[in-house]
Amino acid sequence: MGTYHSRNGGPLTADGIRNARLPYARLGRRGYQPAQVDALLARLAAETADRCQQIRLLQAENDRIKDALRTWQTDQANHQFR
């Protein structure tokens, strides 16, 4: 199975997916070329998995920063009342 390459070669965007045009099959066959469709689906799956992983990492970092801020705020409040 080949890898689908968009015209600009960059990461897929929602608009890029909406505007994706795959070549039709040769004369005598109907529809799209299965290899092209499979390649696009493989790329969509890979990029979706990558973005999901990035989101999980960002959420973990966000939680870490929130916890650090809460700890700092608690320490600041405790120092004011001493």
Long-range contacts (C-beta under 8 A, 24 or more apart in sequence): 1-35, 1-38, 1-39, 1-42, 2-35, 2-39, 3-39, 3-42, 3-43, 4-36, 4-39, 4-40, 4-42, 4-43, 11-47, 12-43, 12-44, 12-47, 17-44
